[in-house]
Amino acid sequence: MKSCKLCDNMIENGEKLCKSHKSAAKNLDSGYEIWRNRLDFIEREEYLKTLLEISTTGTLVKQVIMDELRE
């Protein structure tokens, strides 16, 4: 088995992220929809950078954000 591209946890075949990072990415996506609806519009990059500055943003979410911003 292969490991997650963000940590050493094992991943399922065909996946790039472990269950924990996949869940964090899913939460990021759903949170983005909420922010977009409430702010009329916000660029995804701005959303991600804002979350990085918030002290209560979790480590797994920050790792997913950093990976996405690198791409």
PyMOL Python script that loads the backbone (N, CA, C, O; Angstrom):
from pymol import cmd

cmd.read_pdbstr("""\
ATOM      1  N   MET A   1       0.831  -1.193   0.000  1.00  0.00           N
ATOM      2  CA  MET A   1       0.000   0.000   0.000  1.00  0.00           C
ATOM      3  C   MET A   1       0.872   1.252   0.000  1.00  0.00           C
ATOM      4  O   MET A   1       2.004   1.252   0.484  1.00  0.00           O
ATOM      5  N   LYS A   2       0.316   2.294  -0.548  1.00  0.00           N
ATOM      6  CA  LYS A   2       1.021   3.572  -0.599  1.00  0.00           C
ATOM      7  C   LYS A   2       0.623   4.426   0.592  1.00  0.00           C
ATOM      8  O   LYS A   2      -0.335   4.131   1.307  1.00  0.00           O
ATOM      9  N   SER A   3       1.390   5.497   0.784  1.00  0.00           N
ATOM     10  CA  SER A   3       1.074   6.402   1.890  1.00  0.00           C
ATOM     11  C   SER A   3       0.534   7.729   1.350  1.00  0.00           C
ATOM     12  O   SER A   3       0.749   8.090   0.193  1.00  0.00           O
ATOM     13  N   CYS A   4      -0.155   8.421   2.211  1.00  0.00           N
ATOM     14  CA  CYS A   4      -0.747   9.727   1.927  1.00  0.00           C
ATOM     15  C   CYS A   4       0.349  10.689   1.469  1.00  0.00           C
ATOM     16  O   CYS A   4       1.479  10.627   1.953  1.00  0.00           O
ATOM     17  N   LYS A   5       0.008  11.575   0.534  1.00  0.00           N
ATOM     18  CA  LYS A   5       1.022  12.521   0.059  1.00  0.00           C
ATOM     19  C   LYS A   5       1.340  13.606   1.083  1.00  0.00           C
ATOM     20  O   LYS A   5       2.295  14.363   0.906  1.00  0.00           O
ATOM     21  N   LEU A   6       0.542  13.689   2.165  1.00  0.00           N
ATOM     22  CA  LEU A   6       0.774  14.698   3.195  1.00  0.00           C
ATOM     23  C   LEU A   6       1.270  14.128   4.517  1.00  0.00           C
ATOM     24  O   LEU A   6       1.701  14.875   5.396  1.00  0.00           O
ATOM     25  N   CYS A   7       1.209  12.810   4.658  1.00  0.00           N
ATOM     26  CA  CYS A   7       1.663  12.180   5.902  1.00  0.00           C
ATOM     27  C   CYS A   7       2.047  10.729   5.609  1.00  0.00           C
ATOM     28  O   CYS A   7       2.086  10.320   4.449  1.00  0.00           O
ATOM     29  N   ASP A   8       2.322   9.973   6.630  1.00  0.00           N
ATOM     30  CA  ASP A   8       2.737   8.582   6.450  1.00  0.00           C
ATOM     31  C   ASP A   8       1.595   7.585   6.572  1.00  0.00           C
ATOM     32  O   ASP A   8       1.827   6.377   6.511  1.00  0.00           O
ATOM     33  N   ASN A   9       0.369   8.063   6.743  1.00  0.00           N
ATOM     34  CA  ASN A   9      -0.775   7.159   6.852  1.00  0.00           C
ATOM     35  C   ASN A   9      -1.026   6.455   5.526  1.00  0.00           C
ATOM     36  O   ASN A   9      -0.770   7.010   4.458  1.00  0.00           O
ATOM     37  N   MET A  10      -1.524   5.242   5.606  1.00  0.00           N
ATOM     38  CA  MET A  10      -1.807   4.460   4.412  1.00  0.00           C
ATOM     39  C   MET A  10      -3.050   4.993   3.701  1.00  0.00           C
ATOM     40  O   MET A  10      -3.962   5.538   4.323  1.00  0.00           O
ATOM     41  N   ILE A  11      -3.056   4.819   2.373  1.00  0.00           N
ATOM     42  CA  ILE A  11      -4.196   5.248   1.567  1.00  0.00           C
ATOM     43  C   ILE A  11      -4.784   4.055   0.834  1.00  0.00           C
ATOM     44  O   ILE A  11      -4.129   3.029   0.651  1.00  0.00           O
ATOM     45  N   GLU A  12      -6.030   4.210   0.419  1.00  0.00           N
ATOM     46  CA  GLU A  12      -6.679   3.182  -0.377  1.00  0.00           C
ATOM     47  C   GLU A  12      -6.213   3.324  -1.820  1.00  0.00           C
ATOM     48  O   GLU A  12      -5.746   4.388  -2.228  1.00  0.00           O
ATOM     49  N   ASN A  13      -6.341   2.257  -2.579  1.00  0.00           N
ATOM     50  CA  ASN A  13      -5.911   2.276  -3.979  1.00  0.00           C
ATOM     51  C   ASN A  13      -6.570   3.415  -4.742  1.00  0.00           C
ATOM     52  O   ASN A  13      -7.776   3.635  -4.626  1.00  0.00           O
ATOM     53  N   GLY A  14      -5.787   4.125  -5.511  1.00  0.00           N
ATOM     54  CA  GLY A  14      -6.296   5.203  -6.342  1.00  0.00           C
ATOM     55  C   GLY A  14      -6.469   6.532  -5.629  1.00  0.00           C
ATOM     56  O   GLY A  14      -6.787   7.534  -6.270  1.00  0.00           O
ATOM     57  N   GLU A  15      -6.272   6.564  -4.338  1.00  0.00           N
ATOM     58  CA  GLU A  15      -6.422   7.802  -3.570  1.00  0.00           C
ATOM     59  C   GLU A  15      -5.061   8.473  -3.407  1.00  0.00           C
ATOM     60  O   GLU A  15      -4.020   7.823  -3.504  1.00  0.00           O
ATOM     61  N   LYS A  16      -5.083   9.774  -3.158  1.00  0.00           N
ATOM     62  CA  LYS A  16      -3.850  10.513  -2.890  1.00  0.00           C
ATOM     63  C   LYS A  16      -3.725  10.871  -1.420  1.00  0.00           C
ATOM     64  O   LYS A  16      -2.624  11.080  -0.910  1.00  0.00           O
ATOM     65  N   LEU A  17      -4.881  10.940  -0.737  1.00  0.00           N
ATOM     66  CA  LEU A  17      -4.911  11.355   0.661  1.00  0.00           C
ATOM     67  C   LEU A  17      -5.446  10.245   1.554  1.00  0.00           C
ATOM     68  O   LEU A  17      -6.259   9.425   1.129  1.00  0.00           O
ATOM     69  N   CYS A  18      -4.977  10.232   2.795  1.00  0.00           N
ATOM     70  CA  CYS A  18      -5.502   9.304   3.792  1.00  0.00           C
ATOM     71  C   CYS A  18      -6.911   9.756   4.183  1.00  0.00           C
ATOM     72  O   CYS A  18      -7.365  10.823   3.768  1.00  0.00           O
ATOM     73  N   LYS A  19      -7.589   8.948   4.975  1.00  0.00           N
ATOM     74  CA  LYS A  19      -8.958   9.278   5.379  1.00  0.00           C
ATOM     75  C   LYS A  19      -9.024  10.603   6.126  1.00  0.00           C
ATOM     76  O   LYS A  19      -9.958  11.379   5.925  1.00  0.00           O
ATOM     77  N   SER A  20      -8.051  10.870   6.980  1.00  0.00           N
ATOM     78  CA  SER A  20      -8.054  12.107   7.771  1.00  0.00           C
ATOM     79  C   SER A  20      -7.888  13.342   6.890  1.00  0.00           C
ATOM     80  O   SER A  20      -8.627  14.314   7.041  1.00  0.00           O
ATOM     81  N   HIS A  21      -6.931  13.311   5.979  1.00  0.00           N
ATOM     82  CA  HIS A  21      -6.714  14.454   5.092  1.00  0.00           C
ATOM     83  C   HIS A  21      -7.850  14.581   4.071  1.00  0.00           C
ATOM     84  O   HIS A  21      -8.214  15.686   3.669  1.00  0.00           O
ATOM     85  N   LYS A  22      -8.397  13.451   3.663  1.00  0.00           N
ATOM     86  CA  LYS A  22      -9.536  13.482   2.740  1.00  0.00           C
ATOM     87  C   LYS A  22     -10.737  14.145   3.410  1.00  0.00           C
ATOM     88  O   LYS A  22     -11.451  14.924   2.779  1.00  0.00           O
ATOM     89  N   SER A  23     -10.959  13.840   4.673  1.00  0.00           N
ATOM     90  CA  SER A  23     -12.044  14.459   5.434  1.00  0.00           C
ATOM     91  C   SER A  23     -11.802  15.961   5.588  1.00  0.00           C
ATOM     92  O   SER A  23     -12.732  16.758   5.467  1.00  0.00           O
ATOM     93  N   ALA A  24     -10.561  16.342   5.853  1.00  0.00           N
ATOM     94  CA  ALA A  24     -10.216  17.762   5.976  1.00  0.00           C
ATOM     95  C   ALA A  24     -10.472  18.489   4.657  1.00  0.00           C
ATOM     96  O   ALA A  24     -10.984  19.608   4.654  1.00  0.00           O
ATOM     97  N   ALA A  25     -10.119  17.861   3.542  1.00  0.00           N
ATOM     98  CA  ALA A  25     -10.341  18.465   2.225  1.00  0.00           C
ATOM     99  C   ALA A  25     -11.837  18.616   1.945  1.00  0.00           C
ATOM    100  O   ALA A  25     -12.275  19.621   1.385  1.00  0.00           O
ATOM    101  N   LYS A  26     -12.606  17.615   2.337  1.00  0.00           N
ATOM    102  CA  LYS A  26     -14.062  17.677   2.154  1.00  0.00           C
ATOM    103  C   LYS A  26     -14.654  18.819   2.978  1.00  0.00           C
ATOM    104  O   LYS A  26     -15.529  19.540   2.500  1.00  0.00           O
ATOM    105  N   ASN A  27     -14.182  18.983   4.208  1.00  0.00           N
ATOM    106  CA  ASN A  27     -14.651  20.078   5.058  1.00  0.00           C
ATOM    107  C   ASN A  27     -14.267  21.436   4.473  1.00  0.00           C
ATOM    108  O   ASN A  27     -15.039  22.391   4.559  1.00  0.00           O
ATOM    109  N   LEU A  28     -13.084  21.525   3.882  1.00  0.00           N
ATOM    110  CA  LEU A  28     -12.665  22.763   3.215  1.00  0.00           C
ATOM    111  C   LEU A  28     -13.610  23.113   2.076  1.00  0.00           C
ATOM    112  O   LEU A  28     -14.013  24.266   1.923  1.00  0.00           O
ATOM    113  N   ASP A  29     -13.960  22.111   1.280  1.00  0.00           N
ATOM    114  CA  ASP A  29     -14.857  22.335   0.150  1.00  0.00           C
ATOM    115  C   ASP A  29     -16.234  22.802   0.608  1.00  0.00           C
ATOM    116  O   ASP A  29     -16.788  23.749   0.051  1.00  0.00           O
ATOM    117  N   SER A  30     -16.785  22.142   1.617  1.00  0.00           N
ATOM    118  CA  SER A  30     -18.116  22.538   2.090  1.00  0.00           C
ATOM    119  C   SER A  30     -18.069  23.906   2.771  1.00  0.00           C
ATOM    120  O   SER A  30     -19.013  24.687   2.653  1.00  0.00           O
ATOM    121  N   GLY A  31     -16.993  24.197   3.474  1.00  0.00           N
ATOM    122  CA  GLY A  31     -16.830  25.508   4.090  1.00  0.00           C
ATOM    123  C   GLY A  31     -16.722  26.613   3.057  1.00  0.00           C
ATOM    124  O   GLY A  31     -17.234  27.715   3.258  1.00  0.00           O
ATOM    125  N   TYR A  32     -16.058  26.320   1.955  1.00  0.00           N
ATOM    126  CA  TYR A  32     -15.917  27.305   0.883  1.00  0.00           C
ATOM    127  C   TYR A  32     -17.280  27.687   0.317  1.00  0.00           C
ATOM    128  O   TYR A  32     -17.540  28.862   0.055  1.00  0.00           O
ATOM    129  N   GLU A  33     -18.144  26.699   0.131  1.00  0.00           N
ATOM    130  CA  GLU A  33     -19.491  26.980  -0.376  1.00  0.00           C
ATOM    131  C   GLU A  33     -20.247  27.906   0.572  1.00  0.00           C
ATOM    132  O   GLU A  33     -20.935  28.826   0.130  1.00  0.00           O
ATOM    133  N   ILE A  34     -20.121  27.663   1.862  1.00  0.00           N
ATOM    134  CA  ILE A  34     -20.786  28.509   2.862  1.00  0.00           C
ATOM    135  C   ILE A  34     -20.239  29.931   2.798  1.00  0.00           C
ATOM    136  O   ILE A  34     -21.012  30.889   2.783  1.00  0.00           O
ATOM    137  N   TRP A  35     -18.925  30.077   2.762  1.00  0.00           N
ATOM    138  CA  TRP A  35     -18.301  31.412   2.699  1.00  0.00           C
ATOM    139  C   TRP A  35     -18.732  32.138   1.428  1.00  0.00           C
ATOM    140  O   TRP A  35     -19.049  33.327   1.465  1.00  0.00           O
ATOM    141  N   ARG A  36     -18.745  31.421   0.301  1.00  0.00           N
ATOM    142  CA  ARG A  36     -19.129  32.048  -0.974  1.00  0.00           C
ATOM    143  C   ARG A  36     -20.558  32.567  -0.924  1.00  0.00           C
ATOM    144  O   ARG A  36     -20.846  33.659  -1.415  1.00  0.00           O
ATOM    145  N   ASN A  37     -21.443  31.791  -0.337  1.00  0.00           N
ATOM    146  CA  ASN A  37     -22.847  32.203  -0.242  1.00  0.00           C
ATOM    147  C   ASN A  37     -23.028  33.396   0.687  1.00  0.00           C
ATOM    148  O   ASN A  37     -23.851  34.271   0.418  1.00  0.00           O
ATOM    149  N   ARG A  38     -22.284  33.437   1.753  1.00  0.00           N
ATOM    150  CA  ARG A  38     -22.433  34.523   2.727  1.00  0.00           C
ATOM    151  C   ARG A  38     -21.729  35.806   2.311  1.00  0.00           C
ATOM    152  O   ARG A  38     -22.150  36.899   2.691  1.00  0.00           O
ATOM    153  N   LEU A  39     -20.676  35.680   1.544  1.00  0.00           N
ATOM    154  CA  LEU A  39     -19.906  36.861   1.131  1.00  0.00           C
ATOM    155  C   LEU A  39     -20.193  37.260  -0.312  1.00  0.00           C
ATOM    156  O   LEU A  39     -19.469  38.073  -0.887  1.00  0.00           O
ATOM    157  N   ASP A  40     -21.231  36.702  -0.892  1.00  0.00           N
ATOM    158  CA  ASP A  40     -21.585  36.885  -2.298  1.00  0.00           C
ATOM    159  C   ASP A  40     -20.563  36.207  -3.206  1.00  0.00           C
ATOM    160  O   ASP A  40     -20.942  35.443  -4.094  1.00  0.00           O
ATOM    161  N   PHE A  41     -19.291  36.469  -2.999  1.00  0.00           N
ATOM    162  CA  PHE A  41     -18.263  35.771  -3.762  1.00  0.00           C
ATOM    163  C   PHE A  41     -16.916  35.968  -3.090  1.00  0.00           C
ATOM    164  O   PHE A  41     -16.601  37.057  -2.611  1.00  0.00           O
ATOM    165  N   ILE A  42     -16.133  34.915  -3.060  1.00  0.00           N
ATOM    166  CA  ILE A  42     -14.760  34.974  -2.566  1.00  0.00           C
ATOM    167  C   ILE A  42     -13.949  33.975  -3.386  1.00  0.00           C
ATOM    168  O   ILE A  42     -14.369  32.834  -3.578  1.00  0.00           O
ATOM    169  N   GLU A  43     -12.802  34.405  -3.860  1.00  0.00           N
ATOM    170  CA  GLU A  43     -11.914  33.499  -4.599  1.00  0.00           C
ATOM    171  C   GLU A  43     -11.446  32.394  -3.666  1.00  0.00           C
ATOM    172  O   GLU A  43     -11.226  32.627  -2.478  1.00  0.00           O
ATOM    173  N   ARG A  44     -11.294  31.196  -4.206  1.00  0.00           N
ATOM    174  CA  ARG A  44     -10.871  30.070  -3.373  1.00  0.00           C
ATOM    175  C   ARG A  44      -9.510  30.334  -2.736  1.00  0.00           C
ATOM    176  O   ARG A  44      -9.301  30.012  -1.566  1.00  0.00           O
ATOM    177  N   GLU A  45      -8.588  30.914  -3.493  1.00  0.00           N
ATOM    178  CA  GLU A  45      -7.253  31.188  -2.954  1.00  0.00           C
ATOM    179  C   GLU A  45      -7.325  32.147  -1.765  1.00  0.00           C
ATOM    180  O   GLU A  45      -6.623  31.961  -0.771  1.00  0.00           O
ATOM    181  N   GLU A  46      -8.168  33.164  -1.869  1.00  0.00           N
ATOM    182  CA  GLU A  46      -8.336  34.113  -0.765  1.00  0.00           C
ATOM    183  C   GLU A  46      -8.925  33.406   0.460  1.00  0.00           C
ATOM    184  O   GLU A  46      -8.498  33.645   1.589  1.00  0.00           O
ATOM    185  N   TYR A  47      -9.903  32.539   0.224  1.00  0.00           N
ATOM    186  CA  TYR A  47     -10.512  31.737   1.292  1.00  0.00           C
ATOM    187  C   TYR A  47      -9.450  30.900   2.005  1.00  0.00           C
ATOM    188  O   TYR A  47      -9.385  30.880   3.234  1.00  0.00           O
ATOM    189  N   LEU A  48      -8.622  30.209   1.221  1.00  0.00           N
ATOM    190  CA  LEU A  48      -7.592  29.344   1.798  1.00  0.00           C
ATOM    191  C   LEU A  48      -6.571  30.151   2.597  1.00  0.00           C
ATOM    192  O   LEU A  48      -6.195  29.759   3.702  1.00  0.00           O
ATOM    193  N   LYS A  49      -6.130  31.261   2.049  1.00  0.00           N
ATOM    194  CA  LYS A  49      -5.144  32.094   2.747  1.00  0.00           C
ATOM    195  C   LYS A  49      -5.721  32.680   4.031  1.00  0.00           C
ATOM    196  O   LYS A  49      -5.007  32.822   5.024  1.00  0.00           O
ATOM    197  N   THR A  50      -7.002  33.019   4.017  1.00  0.00           N
ATOM    198  CA  THR A  50      -7.658  33.526   5.222  1.00  0.00           C
ATOM    199  C   THR A  50      -7.690  32.456   6.299  1.00  0.00           C
ATOM    200  O   THR A  50      -7.425  32.739   7.467  1.00  0.00           O
ATOM    201  N   LEU A  51      -8.013  31.231   5.913  1.00  0.00           N
ATOM    202  CA  LEU A  51      -8.056  30.135   6.887  1.00  0.00           C
ATOM    203  C   LEU A  51      -6.685  29.870   7.500  1.00  0.00           C
ATOM    204  O   LEU A  51      -6.589  29.522   8.677  1.00  0.00           O
ATOM    205  N   LEU A  52      -5.634  30.030   6.720  1.00  0.00           N
ATOM    206  CA  LEU A  52      -4.281  29.828   7.249  1.00  0.00           C
ATOM    207  C   LEU A  52      -3.953  30.815   8.362  1.00  0.00           C
ATOM    208  O   LEU A  52      -3.166  30.506   9.257  1.00  0.00           O
ATOM    209  N   GLU A  53      -4.548  31.989   8.310  1.00  0.00           N
ATOM    210  CA  GLU A  53      -4.275  33.026   9.307  1.00  0.00           C
ATOM    211  C   GLU A  53      -5.091  32.861  10.585  1.00  0.00           C
ATOM    212  O   GLU A  53      -4.783  33.483  11.601  1.00  0.00           O
ATOM    213  N   ILE A  54      -6.124  32.030  10.539  1.00  0.00           N
ATOM    214  CA  ILE A  54      -6.989  31.835  11.704  1.00  0.00           C
ATOM    215  C   ILE A  54      -6.344  30.801  12.627  1.00  0.00           C
ATOM    216  O   ILE A  54      -6.048  29.684  12.202  1.00  0.00           O
ATOM    217  N   SER A  55      -6.130  31.169  13.872  1.00  0.00           N
ATOM    218  CA  SER A  55      -5.399  30.307  14.809  1.00  0.00           C
ATOM    219  C   SER A  55      -6.127  29.000  15.124  1.00  0.00           C
ATOM    220  O   SER A  55      -5.488  28.019  15.504  1.00  0.00           O
ATOM    221  N   THR A  56      -7.433  28.971  14.977  1.00  0.00           N
ATOM    222  CA  THR A  56      -8.183  27.757  15.314  1.00  0.00           C
ATOM    223  C   THR A  56      -8.326  26.786  14.142  1.00  0.00           C
ATOM    224  O   THR A  56      -8.942  25.730  14.283  1.00  0.00           O
ATOM    225  N   THR A  57      -7.762  27.137  12.991  1.00  0.00           N
ATOM    226  CA  THR A  57      -7.776  26.208  11.862  1.00  0.00           C
ATOM    227  C   THR A  57      -6.882  25.023  12.209  1.00  0.00           C
ATOM    228  O   THR A  57      -5.735  25.202  12.619  1.00  0.00           O
ATOM    229  N   GLY A  58      -7.405  23.824  12.045  1.00  0.00           N
ATOM    230  CA  GLY A  58      -6.691  22.614  12.436  1.00  0.00           C
ATOM    231  C   GLY A  58      -5.471  22.305  11.583  1.00  0.00           C
ATOM    232  O   GLY A  58      -5.344  22.779  10.454  1.00  0.00           O
ATOM    233  N   THR A  59      -4.590  21.512  12.137  1.00  0.00           N
ATOM    234  CA  THR A  59      -3.342  21.141  11.464  1.00  0.00           C
ATOM    235  C   THR A  59      -3.594  20.402  10.157  1.00  0.00           C
ATOM    236  O   THR A  59      -2.963  20.706   9.145  1.00  0.00           O
ATOM    237  N   LEU A  60      -4.507  19.437  10.165  1.00  0.00           N
ATOM    238  CA  LEU A  60      -4.783  18.678   8.947  1.00  0.00           C
ATOM    239  C   LEU A  60      -5.321  19.579   7.849  1.00  0.00           C
ATOM    240  O   LEU A  60      -4.935  19.448   6.687  1.00  0.00           O
ATOM    241  N   VAL A  61      -6.205  20.484   8.211  1.00  0.00           N
ATOM    242  CA  VAL A  61      -6.762  21.429   7.239  1.00  0.00           C
ATOM    243  C   VAL A  61      -5.655  22.318   6.691  1.00  0.00           C
ATOM    244  O   VAL A  61      -5.598  22.564   5.486  1.00  0.00           O
ATOM    245  N   LYS A  62      -4.784  22.799   7.553  1.00  0.00           N
ATOM    246  CA  LYS A  62      -3.671  23.642   7.101  1.00  0.00           C
ATOM    247  C   LYS A  62      -2.756  22.880   6.143  1.00  0.00           C
ATOM    248  O   LYS A  62      -2.259  23.456   5.175  1.00  0.00           O
ATOM    249  N   GLN A  63      -2.533  21.603   6.402  1.00  0.00           N
ATOM    250  CA  GLN A  63      -1.695  20.800   5.511  1.00  0.00           C
ATOM    251  C   GLN A  63      -2.340  20.664   4.133  1.00  0.00           C
ATOM    252  O   GLN A  63      -1.656  20.751   3.114  1.00  0.00           O
ATOM    253  N   VAL A  64      -3.645  20.453   4.104  1.00  0.00           N
ATOM    254  CA  VAL A  64      -4.365  20.351   2.834  1.00  0.00           C
ATOM    255  C   VAL A  64      -4.312  21.690   2.098  1.00  0.00           C
ATOM    256  O   VAL A  64      -4.107  21.725   0.885  1.00  0.00           O
ATOM    257  N   ILE A  65      -4.497  22.781   2.823  1.00  0.00           N
ATOM    258  CA  ILE A  65      -4.446  24.116   2.219  1.00  0.00           C
ATOM    259  C   ILE A  65      -3.072  24.371   1.601  1.00  0.00           C
ATOM    260  O   ILE A  65      -2.980  24.804   0.452  1.00  0.00           O
ATOM    261  N   MET A  66      -2.018  24.106   2.349  1.00  0.00           N
ATOM    262  CA  MET A  66      -0.667  24.347   1.844  1.00  0.00           C
ATOM    263  C   MET A  66      -0.402  23.532   0.580  1.00  0.00           C
ATOM    264  O   MET A  66       0.220  24.021  -0.363  1.00  0.00           O
ATOM    265  N   ASP A  67      -0.871  22.302   0.566  1.00  0.00           N
ATOM    266  CA  ASP A  67      -0.702  21.456  -0.605  1.00  0.00           C
ATOM    267  C   ASP A  67      -1.454  22.033  -1.803  1.00  0.00           C
ATOM    268  O   ASP A  67      -0.927  22.077  -2.914  1.00  0.00           O
ATOM    269  N   GLU A  68      -2.685  22.473  -1.568  1.00  0.00           N
ATOM    270  CA  GLU A  68      -3.480  23.037  -2.663  1.00  0.00           C
ATOM    271  C   GLU A  68      -2.870  24.332  -3.188  1.00  0.00           C
ATOM    272  O   GLU A  68      -2.866  24.565  -4.397  1.00  0.00           O
ATOM    273  N   LEU A  69      -2.363  25.163  -2.311  1.00  0.00           N
ATOM    274  CA  LEU A  69      -1.761  26.424  -2.746  1.00  0.00           C
ATOM    275  C   LEU A  69      -0.469  26.200  -3.531  1.00  0.00           C
ATOM    276  O   LEU A  69      -0.108  27.021  -4.373  1.00  0.00           O
ATOM    277  N   ARG A  70       0.224  25.103  -3.263  1.00  0.00           N
ATOM    278  CA  ARG A  70       1.456  24.777  -4.004  1.00  0.00           C
ATOM    279  C   ARG A  70       1.151  24.347  -5.434  1.00  0.00           C
ATOM    280  O   ARG A  70       1.978  24.525  -6.329  1.00  0.00           O
ATOM    281  N   GLU A  71      -0.030  23.783  -5.647  1.00  0.00           N
ATOM    282  CA  GLU A  71      -0.357  23.237  -6.981  1.00  0.00           C
ATOM    283  C   GLU A  71      -0.615  24.285  -8.009  1.00  0.00           C
ATOM    284  O   GLU A  71      -0.898  23.962  -9.163  1.00  0.00           O
TER     285      GLU A  71
END
""", "prot")
cmd.dss("prot")
cmd.show_as("cartoon", "prot")
cmd.util.cbc("prot")
cmd.orient("prot")
